[in-house]
Amino acid sequence: MVMNHEIIIFTSIFALLMGFIVFRILKKRKRSAKSIYKLIDDLEKKYIY
């Protein structure tokens, strides 16, 4: 009975940690893509127009 509680607690903590890591990666990826598009746009304005 004690081992079942340990497994349940460990898996819930592990799932929460994995979800947090995935969320951070997706958030970082969106930010970097946005900054790349802004950089391209600024370079276009500077050298083309």
C-alpha positions as a Markdown table, in Angstrom:
| # | Residue | x | y | z |
|---|---|---|---|---|
| 1 | Met | 0.0 | 0.0 | 0.0 |
| 2 | Val | 2.8 | 2.4 | 0.8 |
| 3 | Met | 4.6 | 1.7 | -2.5 |
| 4 | Asn | 1.4 | 2.6 | -4.5 |
| 5 | His | 1.3 | 6.0 | -2.9 |
| 6 | Glu | 4.9 | 6.6 | -3.7 |
| 7 | Ile | 4.4 | 5.6 | -7.3 |
| 8 | Ile | 1.3 | 7.9 | -7.6 |
| 9 | Ile | 3.1 | 10.9 | -6.1 |
| 10 | Phe | 6.3 | 10.3 | -8.2 |
| 11 | Thr | 4.4 | 10.0 | -11.5 |
| 12 | Ser | 2.3 | 13.1 | -10.8 |
| 13 | Ile | 5.4 | 15.2 | -10.0 |
| 14 | Phe | 7.1 | 13.8 | -13.1 |
| 15 | Ala | 4.2 | 14.6 | -15.3 |
| 16 | Leu | 3.9 | 18.1 | -13.9 |
| 17 | Leu | 7.7 | 18.6 | -14.5 |
| 18 | Met | 7.5 | 17.4 | -18.1 |
| 19 | Gly | 4.5 | 19.6 | -18.8 |
| 20 | Phe | 6.4 | 22.6 | -17.5 |
| 21 | Ile | 9.5 | 21.9 | -19.6 |
| 22 | Val | 7.4 | 21.4 | -22.8 |
| 23 | Phe | 5.5 | 24.7 | -22.0 |
| 24 | Arg | 8.8 | 26.6 | -21.6 |
| 25 | Ile | 10.3 | 25.2 | -24.8 |
| 26 | Leu | 7.2 | 26.1 | -26.8 |
| 27 | Lys | 7.1 | 29.6 | -25.3 |
| 28 | Lys | 10.8 | 30.2 | -26.0 |
| 29 | Arg | 10.4 | 28.9 | -29.6 |
| 30 | Lys | 7.5 | 31.3 | -30.3 |
| 31 | Arg | 9.5 | 34.3 | -28.9 |
| 32 | Ser | 12.5 | 33.4 | -31.0 |
| 33 | Ala | 10.5 | 33.0 | -34.2 |
| 34 | Lys | 8.8 | 36.4 | -33.6 |
| 35 | Ser | 12.2 | 38.1 | -33.1 |
| 36 | Ile | 13.6 | 36.4 | -36.3 |
| 37 | Tyr | 10.7 | 37.8 | -38.3 |
| 38 | Lys | 11.2 | 41.2 | -36.8 |
| 39 | Leu | 14.9 | 41.1 | -37.7 |
| 40 | Ile | 14.2 | 40.1 | -41.3 |
| 41 | Asp | 11.6 | 42.9 | -41.6 |
| 42 | Asp | 14.0 | 45.4 | -40.2 |
| 43 | Leu | 16.8 | 44.3 | -42.6 |
| 44 | Glu | 14.3 | 44.5 | -45.6 |
| 45 | Lys | 13.4 | 48.0 | -44.7 |
| 46 | Lys | 17.0 | 49.0 | -44.3 |
| 47 | Tyr | 18.4 | 47.6 | -47.5 |
| 48 | Ile | 15.5 | 47.3 | -49.9 |
| 49 | Tyr | 13.6 | 50.6 | -49.4 |
